[in-house]
Amino acid sequence: MSQSSVDGHRPGRIVVVAGTATEVGKTWVAAHVARELIAGGTTVAVRKPVQSFDVGDGATDAHVLAEASGEDTTEVCPHHRWYEVAMAPPMAADALGRPPFTIADLALELGWPIVRPQVGLVEAAGGVRSPLARDGDTVTLVEALQPELVALVADAGLGTINGVRLAVEALDRGAHVASLAVFLNRFDGTDDLHRRNLDWLRRRCGLDVVTAVPDLSTRVRGDEARPSRA
């Protein structure tokens, strides 16, 4: 277990925001959940352990998350973990000629506030099997952090069921996940495919699936008891 997991400043609940792939909206979801929680009186710290990006894209994930949580961008993501090339972070570090790093390095650098927040949101990068460090991915990070919840963000349209099932299988096989909630981003209740995907994941796969930020925020706060995945 990482030092981050036993640190006395560890949040009351750690929630890892993971994704079935890149560009599914993890940052948007994490930012909106943070705002919702803070507006309701919950203390929140948001962390992005590492980010890689195209410098022409404007605001980075750390900027978006910091604006939502009221923290500094370098609190959200340490500046030495900003990699200015759009590749998986360990590949970006290599391309830029910077030292390699490990999942343990990322876990130790989370830097939770001295005043213990009620919730710590940790947003990963890419899909759950996308490399985060030279020795691991989001599954490895989840195992290191032992979060109370993994919030798995997925698209709602074509490919949703396959992507969700593969991600859940990877998490179940490679990490201890106490509880998991799937968030179907960009869900349109008038779209027949979206509705069928939602129903399939709930009824056939037995997953806890939500489509609205307030419902996900409830899971993140831990207000509803969910089935254990231990």
Z-matrix of the N, CA and C atoms (Angstrom, degrees):
N
C 1 1.453
C 2 1.528 1 109.64
N 3 1.309 2 118.60 1 142.23
C 4 1.457 3 122.27 2 -176.48
C 5 1.514 4 111.14 3 -76.36
N 6 1.351 5 115.89 4 160.30
C 7 1.456 6 121.16 5 174.88
C 8 1.519 7 110.49 6 -58.37
N 9 1.361 8 115.64 7 -35.24
C 10 1.457 9 119.35 8 179.08
C 11 1.516 10 111.47 9 -57.56
N 12 1.333 11 117.45 10 -33.05
C 13 1.446 12 121.34 11 -175.87
C 14 1.518 13 111.92 12 -74.47
N 15 1.331 14 118.27 13 -24.80
C 16 1.451 15 120.58 14 -177.02
C 17 1.511 16 112.24 15 -109.60
N 18 1.316 17 117.76 16 -2.10
C 19 1.456 18 122.75 17 178.93
C 20 1.521 19 109.25 18 -59.19
N 21 1.355 20 116.56 19 136.66
C 22 1.456 21 120.50 20 179.93
C 23 1.510 22 113.40 21 -63.46
N 24 1.336 23 117.98 22 -17.46
C 25 1.460 24 121.68 23 178.81
C 26 1.524 25 112.37 24 -89.88
N 27 1.310 26 116.80 25 2.06
C 28 1.463 27 119.72 26 179.39
C 29 1.524 28 109.36 27 -53.01
N 30 1.326 29 117.18 28 134.52
C 31 1.468 30 119.74 29 178.21
C 32 1.525 31 111.99 30 -57.91
N 33 1.335 32 114.86 31 159.36
C 34 1.450 33 118.99 32 177.13
C 35 1.514 34 111.86 33 -57.68
N 36 1.339 35 116.30 34 -37.57
C 37 1.470 36 122.57 35 175.07
C 38 1.516 37 109.03 36 -136.27
N 39 1.315 38 116.54 37 130.24
C 40 1.460 39 121.20 38 171.45
C 41 1.520 40 107.56 39 -101.85
N 42 1.325 41 115.76 40 131.69
C 43 1.458 42 122.22 41 178.71
C 44 1.520 43 108.29 42 -125.79
N 45 1.304 44 117.20 43 120.26
C 46 1.465 45 122.00 44 176.51
C 47 1.521 46 108.40 45 -91.63
N 48 1.326 47 116.23 46 124.04
C 49 1.461 48 122.12 47 175.63
C 50 1.525 49 107.06 48 -94.60
N 51 1.319 50 115.78 49 107.11
C 52 1.462 51 122.28 50 -177.58
C 53 1.522 52 109.07 51 -111.02
N 54 1.322 53 116.04 52 174.70
C 55 1.457 54 119.74 53 -178.86
C 56 1.512 55 111.75 54 -141.36
N 57 1.321 56 115.90 55 156.25
C 58 1.463 57 120.17 56 174.53
C 59 1.517 58 111.19 57 -74.78
N 60 1.341 59 117.21 58 -19.30
C 61 1.465 60 122.36 59 -178.80
C 62 1.523 61 107.46 60 -166.27
N 63 1.316 62 116.01 61 178.69
C 64 1.451 63 119.74 62 172.15
C 65 1.528 64 109.15 63 -77.23
N 66 1.321 65 116.40 64 158.59
C 67 1.466 66 122.83 65 176.82
C 68 1.529 67 114.22 66 62.85
N 69 1.321 68 117.76 67 26.83
C 70 1.469 69 119.26 68 174.93
C 71 1.527 70 111.63 69 -93.32
N 72 1.343 71 117.03 70 -6.56
C 73 1.452 72 120.15 71 175.95
C 74 1.515 73 115.22 72 102.96
N 75 1.337 74 118.05 73 26.37
C 76 1.468 75 121.03 74 -179.68
C 77 1.522 76 111.94 75 -57.72
N 78 1.325 77 116.30 76 -45.19
C 79 1.463 78 119.84 77 -177.23
C 80 1.522 79 110.98 78 -66.33
N 81 1.318 80 116.61 79 -42.74
C 82 1.468 81 120.41 80 177.35
C 83 1.522 82 110.11 81 -58.80
N 84 1.317 83 116.81 82 -45.74
C 85 1.463 84 120.90 83 -179.02
C 86 1.524 85 110.43 84 -64.85
N 87 1.335 86 117.75 85 -48.15
C 88 1.462 87 120.69 86 -178.90
C 89 1.525 88 111.06 87 -59.97
N 90 1.333 89 116.99 88 -42.10
C 91 1.464 90 120.46 89 -179.46
C 92 1.529 91 111.19 90 -65.21
N 93 1.320 92 117.16 91 -43.26
C 94 1.463 93 119.93 92 -178.86
C 95 1.523 94 111.90 93 -70.05
N 96 1.314 95 117.52 94 -35.64
C 97 1.466 96 119.78 95 175.32
C 98 1.521 97 109.84 96 -65.66
N 99 1.328 98 117.15 97 -42.81
C 100 1.464 99 120.05 98 178.70
C 101 1.523 100 111.02 99 -58.91
N 102 1.324 101 116.81 100 -46.24
C 103 1.473 102 119.94 101 179.09
C 104 1.531 103 111.24 102 -61.15
N 105 1.314 104 115.67 103 -43.32
C 106 1.470 105 120.21 104 -178.95
C 107 1.527 106 110.73 105 -62.11
N 108 1.315 107 116.54 106 -44.82
C 109 1.455 108 120.51 107 -179.66
C 110 1.523 109 111.60 108 -64.88
N 111 1.318 110 116.32 109 -46.38
C 112 1.466 111 120.66 110 -178.62
C 113 1.524 112 110.38 111 -63.00
N 114 1.329 113 116.97 112 -41.33
C 115 1.466 114 120.46 113 178.60
C 116 1.521 115 111.34 114 -61.95
N 117 1.338 116 116.76 115 -28.46
C 118 1.455 117 120.82 116 179.59
C 119 1.514 118 114.15 117 -90.22
N 120 1.345 119 116.96 118 4.23
C 121 1.451 120 120.63 119 175.50
C 122 1.515 121 115.58 120 96.35
N 123 1.329 122 118.07 121 5.00
C 124 1.464 123 121.55 122 178.01
C 125 1.523 124 109.70 123 -85.36
N 126 1.317 125 117.35 124 133.64
C 127 1.464 126 120.26 125 176.53
C 128 1.525 127 108.97 126 -81.94
N 129 1.335 128 115.42 127 133.30
C 130 1.466 129 121.60 128 -171.25
C 131 1.524 130 110.28 129 -135.47
N 132 1.320 131 115.91 130 137.98
C 133 1.463 132 122.56 131 166.82
C 134 1.520 133 107.03 132 -121.03
N 135 1.329 134 116.43 133 135.10
C 136 1.462 135 121.15 134 -177.90
C 137 1.522 136 109.06 135 -114.74
N 138 1.314 137 116.62 136 134.69
C 139 1.451 138 121.05 137 -179.09
C 140 1.531 139 111.09 138 -131.28
N 141 1.314 140 114.75 139 139.96
C 142 1.468 141 123.70 140 171.34
C 143 1.522 142 104.41 141 -122.41
N 144 1.321 143 119.82 142 98.65
C 145 1.465 144 120.83 143 -170.71
C 146 1.523 145 114.27 144 -57.36
N 147 1.339 146 116.29 145 -33.27
C 148 1.458 147 120.81 146 -179.50
C 149 1.524 148 107.83 147 -155.47
N 150 1.337 149 115.77 148 145.11
C 151 1.460 150 118.64 149 176.83
C 152 1.527 151 109.88 150 -140.76
N 153 1.318 152 114.67 151 142.49
C 154 1.463 153 121.29 152 172.25
C 155 1.514 154 106.85 153 -127.06
N 156 1.329 155 116.31 154 146.32
C 157 1.460 156 119.28 155 -169.59
C 158 1.515 157 110.99 156 -162.42
N 159 1.316 158 115.10 157 161.82
C 160 1.457 159 122.84 158 172.53
C 161 1.525 160 107.39 159 -88.31
N 162 1.323 161 117.23 160 124.44
C 163 1.465 162 120.29 161 -175.81
C 164 1.526 163 112.42 162 -61.88
N 165 1.316 164 118.43 163 -17.04
C 166 1.450 165 120.88 164 179.01
C 167 1.512 166 114.30 165 -85.99
N 168 1.351 167 116.51 166 -0.26
C 169 1.457 168 119.77 167 -175.07
C 170 1.526 169 114.09 168 -85.46
N 171 1.320 170 117.86 169 -4.91
C 172 1.469 171 120.11 170 179.73
C 173 1.519 172 111.11 171 89.25
N 174 1.327 173 116.44 172 -137.23
C 175 1.461 174 121.81 173 -175.93
C 176 1.533 175 110.60 174 -61.09
N 177 1.319 176 115.81 175 134.56
C 178 1.464 177 120.97 176 176.69
C 179 1.525 178 109.80 177 -81.34
N 180 1.338 179 115.87 178 171.31
C 181 1.459 180 120.02 179 175.52
C 182 1.526 181 110.87 180 -57.69
N 183 1.337 182 116.50 181 -39.37
C 184 1.465 183 119.74 182 -179.82
C 185 1.521 184 111.23 183 -61.40
N 186 1.327 185 117.77 184 -37.43
C 187 1.465 186 120.82 185 177.67
C 188 1.531 187 110.92 186 -65.00
N 189 1.325 188 116.20 187 -44.74
C 190 1.465 189 120.26 188 -179.20
C 191 1.521 190 110.66 189 -63.21
N 192 1.329 191 116.68 190 -44.92
C 193 1.455 192 120.91 191 -178.22
C 194 1.522 193 111.63 192 -69.21
N 195 1.325 194 117.08 193 -38.71
C 196 1.463 195 120.36 194 178.86
C 197 1.519 196 111.36 195 -65.36
N 198 1.322 197 116.66 196 -38.29
C 199 1.463 198 119.67 197 177.84
C 200 1.523 199 110.38 198 -63.25
N 201 1.315 200 116.77 199 -34.97
C 202 1.462 201 120.85 200 -178.94
C 203 1.522 202 112.32 201 -74.10
N 204 1.320 203 117.07 202 -38.26
C 205 1.469 204 120.63 203 -173.60
C 206 1.524 205 113.65 204 -95.72
N 207 1.330 206 117.23 205 -13.61
C 208 1.457 207 120.26 206 -178.25
C 209 1.518 208 113.59 207 80.89
N 210 1.323 209 116.69 208 14.16
C 211 1.461 210 120.88 209 178.91
C 212 1.526 211 110.54 210 -97.48
N 213 1.324 212 115.95 211 172.42
C 214 1.451 213 120.49 212 175.18
C 215 1.523 214 109.39 213 -80.64
N 216 1.323 215 116.57 214 149.94
C 217 1.466 216 119.76 215 -178.51
C 218 1.523 217 112.17 216 -59.89
N 219 1.336 218 117.56 217 -33.60
C 220 1.461 219 119.54 218 -179.60
C 221 1.526 220 112.43 219 -80.88
N 222 1.328 221 117.90 220 -13.18
C 223 1.463 222 120.08 221 167.73
C 224 1.522 223 109.74 222 -76.12
N 225 1.319 224 115.44 223 -39.64
C 226 1.468 225 119.83 224 178.83
C 227 1.520 226 110.32 225 -65.68
N 228 1.315 227 117.44 226 -46.96
C 229 1.465 228 122.18 227 179.21
C 230 1.525 229 108.71 228 -140.95
N 231 1.340 230 118.96 229 116.47
C 232 1.464 231 120.56 230 179.30
C 233 1.529 232 111.00 231 -52.56
N 234 1.328 233 115.71 232 137.48
C 235 1.467 234 118.71 233 -172.12
C 236 1.523 235 112.89 234 -60.68
N 237 1.329 236 117.20 235 -29.57
C 238 1.473 237 118.05 236 179.05
C 239 1.527 238 112.14 237 -74.11
N 240 1.335 239 116.97 238 -3.98
C 241 1.465 240 120.49 239 174.47
C 242 1.531 241 111.58 240 -105.49
N 243 1.307 242 116.73 241 21.12
C 244 1.465 243 122.05 242 172.66
C 245 1.530 244 106.93 243 -97.86
N 246 1.313 245 116.85 244 119.75
C 247 1.468 246 122.05 245 -177.84
C 248 1.523 247 109.23 246 -119.17
N 249 1.330 248 115.57 247 115.77
C 250 1.464 249 121.82 248 -168.43
C 251 1.519 250 113.30 249 -88.01
N 252 1.313 251 115.73 250 52.91
C 253 1.458 252 121.37 251 173.86
C 254 1.523 253 106.95 252 -154.46
N 255 1.328 254 116.53 253 136.30
C 256 1.471 255 121.14 254 -172.94
C 257 1.523 256 111.29 255 -80.81
N 258 1.335 257 114.84 256 77.09
C 259 1.462 258 123.07 257 174.79
C 260 1.520 259 107.19 258 -139.34
N 261 1.323 260 116.82 259 167.94
C 262 1.456 261 119.77 260 170.94
C 263 1.529 262 108.16 261 -54.01
N 264 1.333 263 118.61 262 139.43
C 265 1.470 264 120.87 263 -171.58
C 266 1.523 265 116.62 264 -48.67
N 267 1.347 266 120.51 265 -46.54
C 268 1.468 267 117.32 266 179.99
C 269 1.526 268 112.70 267 -66.45
N 270 1.336 269 116.55 268 -31.88
C 271 1.459 270 119.73 269 175.27
C 272 1.526 271 110.71 270 -69.02
N 273 1.335 272 115.76 271 -40.18
C 274 1.466 273 120.28 272 178.88
C 275 1.528 274 110.36 273 -62.31
N 276 1.349 275 116.30 274 -42.73
C 277 1.466 276 119.65 275 178.68
C 278 1.524 277 110.52 276 -60.06
N 279 1.324 278 116.80 277 -43.06
C 280 1.459 279 120.67 278 179.75
C 281 1.524 280 111.07 279 -65.33
N 282 1.334 281 116.61 280 -42.90
C 283 1.464 282 120.55 281 -179.51
C 284 1.523 283 111.75 282 -63.11
N 285 1.335 284 115.89 283 -32.02
C 286 1.470 285 120.78 284 -179.22
C 287 1.527 286 112.53 285 -89.40
N 288 1.331 287 117.37 286 -0.30
C 289 1.460 288 120.92 287 179.54
C 290 1.514 289 113.80 288 73.10
N 291 1.327 290 117.07 289 27.59
C 292 1.462 291 121.26 290 -179.41
C 293 1.524 292 110.31 291 -102.37
N 294 1.334 293 117.24 292 158.88
C 295 1.471 294 120.08 293 -174.32
C 296 1.521 295 112.23 294 -63.02
N 297 1.319 296 116.76 295 148.15
C 298 1.462 297 120.35 296 174.33
C 299 1.525 298 110.19 297 -69.40
N 300 1.325 299 116.34 298 162.01
C 301 1.466 300 120.78 299 -179.14
C 302 1.519 301 108.28 300 -145.60
N 303 1.330 302 115.13 301 164.29
C 304 1.460 303 121.51 302 -174.84
C 305 1.527 304 111.12 303 -116.83
N 306 1.325 305 114.98 304 168.23
C 307 1.459 306 120.13 305 174.06
C 308 1.522 307 110.31 306 -60.70
N 309 1.330 308 117.62 307 -38.79
C 310 1.464 309 120.66 308 178.06
C 311 1.527 310 110.71 309 -60.66
N 312 1.342 311 117.28 310 -39.44
C 313 1.465 312 120.18 311 176.51
C 314 1.527 313 110.26 312 -58.83
N 315 1.324 314 117.17 313 -46.50
C 316 1.456 315 121.20 314 -177.90
C 317 1.528 316 111.03 315 -64.00
N 318 1.329 317 116.74 316 -41.86
C 319 1.465 318 120.39 317 -179.81
C 320 1.521 319 111.12 318 -64.49
N 321 1.331 320 116.96 319 -40.22
C 322 1.464 321 120.76 320 -177.98
C 323 1.525 322 112.14 321 -70.60
N 324 1.320 323 116.70 322 -23.64
C 325 1.466 324 120.67 323 -175.49
C 326 1.534 325 113.90 324 -92.27
N 327 1.323 326 118.13 325 6.05
C 328 1.462 327 119.19 326 -177.01
C 329 1.522 328 112.36 327 -61.04
N 330 1.305 329 117.22 328 -35.05
C 331 1.455 330 120.42 329 172.06
C 332 1.522 331 114.72 330 61.32
N 333 1.334 332 117.13 331 58.89
C 334 1.460 333 119.87 332 179.39
C 335 1.522 334 111.44 333 -64.05
N 336 1.325 335 118.28 334 148.97
C 337 1.464 336 121.09 335 -179.72
C 338 1.523 337 112.12 336 -60.84
N 339 1.337 338 115.67 337 153.46
C 340 1.468 339 120.54 338 178.03
C 341 1.521 340 110.20 339 -61.73
N 342 1.338 341 115.78 340 -42.95
C 343 1.460 342 119.75 341 174.72
C 344 1.527 343 106.99 342 -79.26
N 345 1.306 344 116.63 343 112.81
C 346 1.460 345 123.04 344 -170.20
C 347 1.532 346 111.74 345 -62.18
N 348 1.324 347 117.73 346 116.27
C 349 1.467 348 119.37 347 176.91
C 350 1.520 349 111.28 348 -74.50
N 351 1.320 350 115.31 349 155.96
C 352 1.457 351 119.30 350 178.09
C 353 1.528 352 111.89 351 -71.61
N 354 1.322 353 116.21 352 -34.53
C 355 1.463 354 121.21 353 -179.06
C 356 1.523 355 110.03 354 -132.73
N 357 1.310 356 115.81 355 135.05
C 358 1.457 357 121.73 356 170.88
C 359 1.516 358 108.79 357 -116.10
N 360 1.321 359 116.59 358 114.87
C 361 1.462 360 121.99 359 177.71
C 362 1.522 361 108.62 360 -94.47
N 363 1.313 362 117.16 361 124.66
C 364 1.460 363 122.03 362 -179.81
C 365 1.521 364 107.83 363 -118.88
N 366 1.333 365 116.50 364 110.31
C 367 1.462 366 119.91 365 -179.77
C 368 1.518 367 110.99 366 -92.43
N 369 1.314 368 115.89 367 125.81
C 370 1.456 369 121.26 368 177.70
C 371 1.530 370 109.63 369 -82.57
N 372 1.326 371 116.25 370 -171.33
C 373 1.466 372 121.62 371 179.81
C 374 1.519 373 109.54 372 -128.79
N 375 1.329 374 116.52 373 137.83
C 376 1.453 375 120.90 374 179.07
C 377 1.515 376 112.30 375 68.06
N 378 1.334 377 116.04 376 -159.44
C 379 1.456 378 121.16 377 176.02
C 380 1.512 379 111.23 378 -81.25
N 381 1.337 380 116.47 379 173.09
C 382 1.458 381 119.19 380 -173.40
C 383 1.529 382 112.96 381 -65.18
N 384 1.320 383 117.88 382 -21.45
C 385 1.454 384 120.42 383 177.30
C 386 1.528 385 113.34 384 -106.04
N 387 1.324 386 117.13 385 8.62
C 388 1.467 387 120.00 386 173.76
C 389 1.530 388 108.92 387 -73.05
N 390 1.325 389 119.20 388 137.42
C 391 1.471 390 120.43 389 -179.12
C 392 1.523 391 111.91 390 -60.82
N 393 1.336 392 115.97 391 130.60
C 394 1.469 393 121.97 392 173.51
C 395 1.519 394 110.92 393 -103.58
N 396 1.319 395 116.76 394 -28.85
C 397 1.460 396 123.35 395 -177.86
C 398 1.521 397 107.44 396 -150.25
N 399 1.326 398 116.10 397 176.90
C 400 1.468 399 118.16 398 -175.90
C 401 1.525 400 111.99 399 -65.76
N 402 1.342 401 117.14 400 -19.66
C 403 1.458 402 119.90 401 -174.32
C 404 1.526 403 113.58 402 -121.96
N 405 1.333 404 117.60 403 16.87
C 406 1.451 405 115.44 404 -179.64
C 407 1.516 406 114.83 405 178.32
N 408 1.323 407 113.76 406 -178.81
C 409 1.452 408 122.88 407 -175.09
C 410 1.526 409 109.12 408 -135.97
N 411 1.319 410 117.67 409 -162.63
C 412 1.464 411 120.09 410 -179.45
C 413 1.524 412 111.02 411 -63.29
N 414 1.324 413 117.62 412 -36.74
C 415 1.466 414 120.16 413 177.17
C 416 1.529 415 109.89 414 -58.21
N 417 1.331 416 116.31 415 -43.98
C 418 1.463 417 121.31 416 179.22
C 419 1.524 418 111.07 417 -64.93
N 420 1.342 419 116.35 418 -39.82
C 421 1.464 420 120.40 419 178.45
C 422 1.524 421 110.89 420 -64.12
N 423 1.326 422 116.48 421 -41.66
C 424 1.465 423 120.37 422 177.60
C 425 1.525 424 110.19 423 -60.24
N 426 1.315 425 116.86 424 -43.11
C 427 1.460 426 120.08 425 179.32
C 428 1.532 427 110.61 426 -62.85
N 429 1.329 428 117.49 427 -37.02
C 430 1.458 429 121.02 428 -179.77
C 431 1.529 430 112.12 429 -70.38
N 432 1.325 431 116.79 430 -39.53
C 433 1.465 432 120.79 431 -174.01
C 434 1.524 433 113.62 432 -86.90
N 435 1.330 434 117.62 433 -23.06
C 436 1.464 435 121.33 434 -177.41
C 437 1.534 436 111.13 435 50.77
N 438 1.308 437 118.37 436 58.22
C 439 1.473 438 120.62 437 -175.86
C 440 1.528 439 111.69 438 -71.05
N 441 1.313 440 114.17 439 158.21
C 442 1.466 441 119.80 440 175.28
C 443 1.528 442 111.48 441 -74.08
N 444 1.338 443 116.65 442 -23.65
C 445 1.458 444 120.97 443 -178.43
C 446 1.518 445 109.77 444 -151.97
N 447 1.328 446 115.77 445 142.43
C 448 1.465 447 121.76 446 165.08
C 449 1.521 448 107.04 447 -109.95
N 450 1.328 449 116.37 448 123.58
C 451 1.462 450 121.96 449 174.62
C 452 1.519 451 107.00 450 -100.02
N 453 1.322 452 116.70 451 109.56
C 454 1.463 453 122.14 452 -175.82
C 455 1.524 454 109.13 453 -96.20
N 456 1.316 455 116.36 454 114.60
C 457 1.464 456 122.22 455 -178.33
C 458 1.523 457 109.27 456 -92.05
N 459 1.334 458 115.74 457 132.63
C 460 1.465 459 121.20 458 -179.78
C 461 1.515 460 109.20 459 -140.11
N 462 1.325 461 116.13 460 156.52
C 463 1.457 462 120.27 461 169.05
C 464 1.521 463 108.73 462 -69.97
N 465 1.333 464 116.23 463 164.63
C 466 1.463 465 120.55 464 -177.38
C 467 1.524 466 113.44 465 -100.72
N 468 1.345 467 117.95 466 -11.08
C 469 1.459 468 121.11 467 -171.68
C 470 1.513 469 114.67 468 -97.29
N 471 1.329 470 116.39 469 -142.70
C 472 1.460 471 121.90 470 -177.48
C 473 1.527 472 111.44 471 -58.01
N 474 1.318 473 115.88 472 136.04
C 475 1.460 474 121.30 473 179.14
C 476 1.514 475 114.43 474 88.28
N 477 1.322 476 117.61 475 -4.23
C 478 1.459 477 121.17 476 -175.22
C 479 1.522 478 112.39 477 -60.88
N 480 1.324 479 117.36 478 -50.07
C 481 1.463 480 119.89 479 -174.53
C 482 1.524 481 110.46 480 -63.40
N 483 1.314 482 117.34 481 -45.41
C 484 1.459 483 120.76 482 178.56
C 485 1.526 484 110.87 483 -59.43
N 486 1.333 485 116.49 484 -48.25
C 487 1.457 486 120.42 485 -178.14
C 488 1.516 487 112.62 486 -62.01
N 489 1.319 488 116.46 487 -43.47
C 490 1.463 489 120.11 488 -179.60
C 491 1.521 490 110.99 489 -66.51
N 492 1.337 491 116.64 490 -45.78
C 493 1.464 492 119.08 491 -178.17
C 494 1.528 493 111.92 492 -62.93
N 495 1.326 494 116.88 493 -41.14
C 496 1.466 495 119.57 494 179.05
C 497 1.535 496 110.84 495 -65.18
N 498 1.322 497 117.22 496 -41.12
C 499 1.461 498 120.44 497 -179.86
C 500 1.524 499 111.22 498 -66.42
N 501 1.326 500 116.46 499 -44.06
C 502 1.462 501 119.90 500 179.80
C 503 1.526 502 110.64 501 -64.60
N 504 1.332 503 116.81 502 -40.71
C 505 1.463 504 120.23 503 177.83
C 506 1.525 505 110.89 504 -61.05
N 507 1.332 506 117.03 505 -42.84
C 508 1.462 507 120.68 506 179.52
C 509 1.524 508 111.01 507 -63.33
N 510 1.319 509 117.01 508 -42.29
C 511 1.459 510 120.74 509 179.10
C 512 1.524 511 111.20 510 -66.62
N 513 1.313 512 116.84 511 -43.26
C 514 1.461 513 120.39 512 179.92
C 515 1.527 514 111.80 513 -63.91
N 516 1.322 515 115.90 514 -36.23
C 517 1.457 516 120.52 515 -176.43
C 518 1.526 517 111.83 516 -79.41
N 519 1.336 518 116.84 517 -33.51
C 520 1.459 519 118.73 518 -169.52
C 521 1.504 520 116.99 519 -111.34
N 522 1.334 521 119.29 520 -6.67
C 523 1.458 522 119.48 521 -174.49
C 524 1.520 523 110.89 522 -148.57
N 525 1.334 524 114.03 523 156.79
C 526 1.454 525 119.87 524 172.75
C 527 1.528 526 107.62 525 -82.07
N 528 1.323 527 116.67 526 115.56
C 529 1.460 528 121.28 527 178.74
C 530 1.526 529 107.84 528 -120.12
N 531 1.318 530 116.96 529 107.16
C 532 1.458 531 120.65 530 -177.76
C 533 1.520 532 111.06 531 -65.31
N 534 1.335 533 116.20 532 -41.39
C 535 1.458 534 121.03 533 -178.35
C 536 1.521 535 108.37 534 -152.08
N 537 1.320 536 115.96 535 147.79
C 538 1.464 537 120.83 536 -178.56
C 539 1.521 538 109.95 537 -137.87
N 540 1.316 539 116.04 538 135.18
C 541 1.462 540 122.12 539 173.50
C 542 1.520 541 108.09 540 -126.56
N 543 1.310 542 116.45 541 135.49
C 544 1.457 543 121.94 542 177.34
C 545 1.520 544 108.21 543 -99.24
N 546 1.323 545 116.01 544 132.02
C 547 1.465 546 121.44 545 176.70
C 548 1.521 547 108.79 546 -113.01
N 549 1.332 548 116.79 547 116.15
C 550 1.464 549 120.54 548 176.11
C 551 1.518 550 108.56 549 -85.90
N 552 1.313 551 115.41 550 104.15
C 553 1.464 552 120.87 551 -177.44
C 554 1.530 553 110.32 552 -78.37
N 555 1.311 554 115.49 553 150.48
C 556 1.467 555 122.37 554 179.49
C 557 1.535 556 111.64 555 60.88
N 558 1.324 557 116.13 556 29.37
C 559 1.463 558 120.79 557 -179.43
C 560 1.519 559 110.59 558 -68.58
N 561 1.321 560 116.16 559 133.27
C 562 1.466 561 123.14 560 178.38
C 563 1.523 562 107.90 561 -119.80
N 564 1.323 563 116.35 562 110.05
C 565 1.451 564 121.06 563 -177.07
C 566 1.510 565 114.54 564 -64.38
N 567 1.331 566 117.20 565 -13.86
C 568 1.463 567 119.95 566 177.42
C 569 1.527 568 112.61 567 -90.87
N 570 1.331 569 116.52 568 -6.27
C 571 1.464 570 121.50 569 -178.36
C 572 1.520 571 109.25 570 -90.14
N 573 1.336 572 116.55 571 120.39
C 574 1.455 573 120.67 572 -176.02
C 575 1.525 574 112.01 573 -61.17
N 576 1.334 575 117.74 574 -41.22
C 577 1.465 576 120.68 575 179.87
C 578 1.525 577 110.45 576 -63.65
N 579 1.326 578 117.31 577 -43.99
C 580 1.464 579 120.51 578 179.21
C 581 1.531 580 110.37 579 -58.23
N 582 1.327 581 115.87 580 -45.40
C 583 1.462 582 119.63 581 -178.92
C 584 1.532 583 110.75 582 -64.29
N 585 1.321 584 116.99 583 -40.96
C 586 1.465 585 120.38 584 -179.25
C 587 1.540 586 110.96 585 -67.93
N 588 1.321 587 116.75 586 -39.69
C 589 1.466 588 119.60 587 176.00
C 590 1.527 589 110.86 588 -59.97
N 591 1.322 590 116.03 589 -45.72
C 592 1.461 591 121.03 590 179.10
C 593 1.528 592 110.73 591 -58.71
N 594 1.310 593 116.26 592 -47.70
C 595 1.459 594 120.43 593 -178.66
C 596 1.525 595 111.57 594 -64.33
N 597 1.334 596 116.79 595 -41.46
C 598 1.466 597 120.95 596 -179.35
C 599 1.530 598 110.75 597 -62.43
N 600 1.323 599 116.23 598 -46.40
C 601 1.463 600 119.98 599 -178.04
C 602 1.528 601 111.33 600 -65.18
N 603 1.308 602 116.15 601 -36.23
C 604 1.462 603 119.19 602 179.07
C 605 1.520 604 112.07 603 -74.15
N 606 1.348 605 116.17 604 -51.38
C 607 1.464 606 120.54 605 -171.62
C 608 1.524 607 112.84 606 -83.20
N 609 1.312 608 117.98 607 -44.90
C 610 1.464 609 120.93 608 -175.93
C 611 1.525 610 112.05 609 -83.06
N 612 1.337 611 115.79 610 -36.28
C 613 1.472 612 119.51 611 -176.01
C 614 1.526 613 112.42 612 -99.01
N 615 1.324 614 117.55 613 -13.05
C 616 1.456 615 120.81 614 177.92
C 617 1.516 616 114.43 615 67.84
N 618 1.331 617 116.76 616 29.02
C 619 1.461 618 120.73 617 -177.07
C 620 1.523 619 111.60 618 -95.26
N 621 1.321 620 114.77 619 152.44
C 622 1.459 621 121.56 620 173.43
C 623 1.528 622 106.83 621 -84.37
N 624 1.321 623 117.20 622 105.95
C 625 1.465 624 122.28 623 -173.69
C 626 1.527 625 109.23 624 -120.73
N 627 1.322 626 116.31 625 129.71
C 628 1.460 627 121.66 626 177.67
C 629 1.524 628 109.34 627 -126.97
N 630 1.323 629 115.90 628 160.89
C 631 1.467 630 120.79 629 -176.17
C 632 1.526 631 112.40 630 -129.31
N 633 1.333 632 118.10 631 -1.16
C 634 1.459 633 121.86 632 -177.90
C 635 1.526 634 109.83 633 -125.04
N 636 1.325 635 116.83 634 140.23
C 637 1.467 636 121.61 635 -178.17
C 638 1.526 637 112.33 636 -56.61
N 639 1.338 638 120.49 637 -42.96
C 640 1.474 639 118.64 638 178.94
C 641 1.524 640 113.33 639 -58.54
N 642 1.338 641 117.13 640 -36.45
C 643 1.458 642 119.94 641 178.50
C 644 1.524 643 111.07 642 -68.32
N 645 1.329 644 116.94 643 -40.72
C 646 1.462 645 119.52 644 177.11
C 647 1.522 646 110.25 645 -66.20
N 648 1.319 647 117.45 646 -39.53
C 649 1.468 648 121.09 647 179.22
C 650 1.525 649 110.97 648 -60.21
N 651 1.332 650 116.75 649 -35.51
C 652 1.461 651 120.64 650 176.20
C 653 1.518 652 110.83 651 -61.96
N 654 1.326 653 117.03 652 -42.61
C 655 1.466 654 120.80 653 177.07
C 656 1.525 655 110.40 654 -64.35
N 657 1.316 656 116.29 655 -43.16
C 658 1.459 657 120.65 656 -177.94
C 659 1.527 658 110.65 657 -61.90
N 660 1.315 659 117.19 658 -41.97
C 661 1.471 660 120.31 659 177.82
C 662 1.510 661 112.23 660 -68.96
N 663 1.324 662 117.61 661 -22.07
C 664 1.447 663 120.30 662 -178.02
C 665 1.510 664 112.86 663 83.59
N 666 1.335 665 116.57 664 22.48
C 667 1.467 666 120.74 665 -177.34
C 668 1.518 667 112.40 666 -71.18
N 669 1.331 668 116.99 667 -25.35
C 670 1.462 669 120.86 668 -179.37
C 671 1.518 670 109.06 669 -115.51
N 672 1.303 671 115.78 670 130.86
C 673 1.464 672 120.14 671 176.57
C 674 1.511 673 109.42 672 -71.01
N 675 1.318 674 117.16 673 125.03
C 676 1.456 675 121.98 674 179.18
C 677 1.537 676 109.07 675 -110.41
N 678 1.317 677 118.09 676 157.96
C 679 1.472 678 120.07 677 178.90
C 680 1.529 679 111.41 678 -59.33
N 681 1.314 680 117.07 679 137.08
C 682 1.458 681 121.92 680 178.96
C 683 1.525 682 110.07 681 -69.32
N 684 1.347 683 115.86 682 144.97
C 685 1.456 684 120.77 683 175.85
C 686 1.520 685 110.45 684 -114.61
N 687 1.343 686 116.36 685 16.53
C 688 1.462 687 120.12 686 -178.39
C 689 1.527 688 111.08 687 -68.32
